[in-house]
Amino acid sequence: MDSDAGGWLWFVIDVVMVAVLAVALVYATVLWRRRRGRLEQVGERATAQLYEREAERERQADAERVRP
């Protein structure tokens, strides 16, 4: 390798690749936070539905126990 190639390879490796890595990390972080927020909302709704179903089952079981 001649001395001229070393300068631009240094630039590519130490500047361009670091910038690409930084952009990729920022992009992935933004996507992850958006998805995580949506997943938390879905999880909260699913949990509420499970509680509602269980409460309804308990009411039905209580009603059946009261009836002779």
N, C-alpha and C positions, 0 to 999 in steps of 0.2 A: 504494500500500500504506500502510495506516495504521501508526502506531508500535506498536500492540498486536500486529500480525501479525509484526513483525520479531522480537520476543522468542521466540515459540514456534517460528518457523522456525529461529532460531539454535539453539534447544534440539534440534530434530529433526536438523538437519544436523550440529552439532558434538558432540552427545552420543549420540543414538539411532543414527545412521548409523555412527558410529565403533564403538559397542558391537556392532552387527550385523556389521560387517566383522571385528571381533576374534573373535566367535563363529564366523563362517564360516571364518576362517583356522585356528582351533584344530580345528574339525571336519574340515576338509580334511587337516590335518596328521596327525590320528589315523587317518583312513582310508588315507592314503598309506603310513604306516608299517606298518599291518597288511597291506596289499596287498604292499608291498615285501618283507616277511618271508616271506609265502607264495610269492611269485615266486622268491625266493632258494632256498627249499627245493625247489621244482619244478625249478629250474635245476640245483641240485646233484644231484638224482636223475637227471635227464636226462644230465648229464655222466658220472655213474657208469655208467649203462647203456651209453653210447657207448664208454667205456673197456672195459667187459666184452665188448661185441660185437667190438671191434677185437682184444682179446686172444684171443678164441675164433677169429676169422678167422686170426690169426697162427699159433695152434696147429694149425689145420687145414692151413694152407699148409706149415708145417714138416713135418707128418705126411705130406703128399703128396710133398714133396721127398725124404723118407727112403725111402719106398716106391719100388721100381724099376718 
